[in-house]
């Protein structure tokens, strides 16, 4: 049973990483260097940590992008 739980957790982790990679592609950043992407994400994490307005603004942009999937 322990092996099954470990396998399920690994599958879930893998799926989550694939989905996160898809976000990079959807944002048009597929060909950017990994160091640049990581740096941008680290800086963004710091900027939105205590700024609900910015979090809401960015969430709205993302929601709109997801809504445009059919285009």
Secondary structure, DSSP 8 states (H G I E B T S, - for coil): -HHHHHHHHHHHHHHHHHHHHHHHHHTT-TTS-HHHHHHHHHHHHHHHTT-HHHHHHHHHHHHHHHHTTT-
